[in-house]
Every structure is written in C-alpha cells, then in structure tokens.
C-alpha cells in the first residue's frame, strides 16, 4: 500500500514565523502535491512537483514556497505565516496523477 | 474556467436509507474520480470513470458517468454509519492531468 506521511497532525504557530510542512511518500511516485482545505472552499492546489527539483504553481501559490530535493520528500514553506493561512494542509502523491494518495493532513493554526 | 458543482452540500440521513449525490459542470470531463474523506483524515480514492455512460459498482455504492461526460452521480444503497464522510468529485479536463476537486457533499448517517 502507498503510504504518505506528514510531519505533524496539528501545528500552532505565531504570525510572522517561518513554517515548514514536510511530506514523505514511500512508493517512488514522480508527482507530489500540496493542497489546503477550508470549509466551503474544498481542496485548492497550492503547488505541485513532477520531478526532483521541479515545481509548478497551483491555483493559490501566494505566500507559499516548496522544495523537492529528494523524490520521496516534498516540503511546503510558509515564509512568514499569517492568520489567513490557518487551514488544513493536505499532501498527495501519484504515479499517473489521476490517482492521488493523500496523507492524513496537518491542521495549522496561526495565531 | 471550469465551474464544478456538487450537490447537495450537506446530507443527514438515517441508517438504511438510500441517497444520491451529484457532480455537475459546464465542461466536458476527460475523466472523473470520486474520493471519500473521513473526519480527520485525507481523501481516499473510491473510483475512476473515463467513458461516457459508464457505471461502476463498489459494494453498496454505484457510480455513474453522464453520457456527455459533464456530470456524475454517486448512489448509496442502505447507508451505514461507516459511510459518514465528505464525498469529493475530482474531474480532469482540457488536457490537464491534474484533477480539480469539488467542494464536496458532507454526509452524516445516523444509527
């Protein structure tokens, strides 16, 4: 079975802090994705990567950056966290992009 | 821009009832996936449909892809409390290999 793990289930940070969210997958998938999920808005794509060191902006990349130094690991970085970045963050990986395997999510609260 | 609508937004039913949720768009889909997300977890793929008119069954769940590939439905027979969750449709279209997620239907099945 594909396993996608995220570094934290819950995270509380203060406004202005730099935040790292880590995601690791164990199935040698080429593609990895970061989404945020907010009530009434569904899943929105922040960034995705189709290979090591490659990244593409999704629908809402502002305020975020990503890093993919190794195939199995995709990191989401909030350079200076703001309260409007309080959300559930979901990482996913896929081999063919159609079938996405999601991690359990990180619920981030920015105070 | 593809407009994707899922209905109803919320559904609260008793165990044993039948239900249908819908996913509609103004665009033609290349393919469509249905995911279920349980509280506190990431979405999990239920099914992928690619052919207009296609019907797929997964135990008590029946998925239908519209003939024109602009809509899909998910029917659950004799709902159980374990069916509780957020049902997300995620179509691909326009040559993109990355699905767009709907806002979901939140289903609660009461014992």
Interface residues (C-beta under 8 A of the other chain):
Chain A: X4 X33 X35 X40 X41 X42 X43 X44 X45 X48 X90 X92 X96 X97 X98 X99 X100 X101 X102 X103 X104 X105
Chain B: X31 X33 X40 X41 X42 X43 X44 X45 X48 X88 X90 X92 X97 X98 X99 X101 X102 X103 X104
